[in-house]
């Protein structure tokens, strides 16, 4: 079993920055693919960024490339999402996820989820 806890969400103005954290416990952190997803009201859960399972490569959604950066600290069992140049359309609940998946952009392939943290971007 893996427990994931997100933190770092909040209210920020358009163009601002936030850093989200995802603390993992229960299993060896580095053995999983780890990803960030987001869900806005009335919309499906959307892929944001992820580390692949086997080689730890990073994958980003086109909508966040060049603005968001995913990173991880295996010693702390923590994953981060640095979000810069935030836009109104980035407003959503952000979730971290873990799983033995090679299709890191597909939410249904992950086994474990955090409770989510709200990010609100204002104009």
C-alpha positions, 0 to 999 in steps of 0.5 A: 500500500502507498499513501500519497499526500499533496500540499502546496496549493493555494490562490495565486495571480495569473503569471505567478508561481506555486510549488506542489509537493507529494509525500509518499509513504508505505512503499519504495518511492523510486519503484513507481511511475509517479505523476501529476494530474489535475481536474477542473470542475465539470471536466475529466481528470487531465494529465499534467506531468510524470516520471516513467517507471523504468528509467525515470524520464519525464513526460509533460502535457503540451499545455504545461511544457516550458512552464511546469517542472516535475522533480523528485527527491527519492531520499525524502520520498517526495515529488514536486511540481514547480508551476511557473507562469500560471494561467487562469486555465491552470485552476484545478484540483491537482492530484499526485499518483503512483503506479506500475504503469508504462502509460503514464499519461493515462489516469486509469493506469495508476494504482494510488492517488492522493486526496488532491490540493486546490490551485486557483489562479486569479486574474 
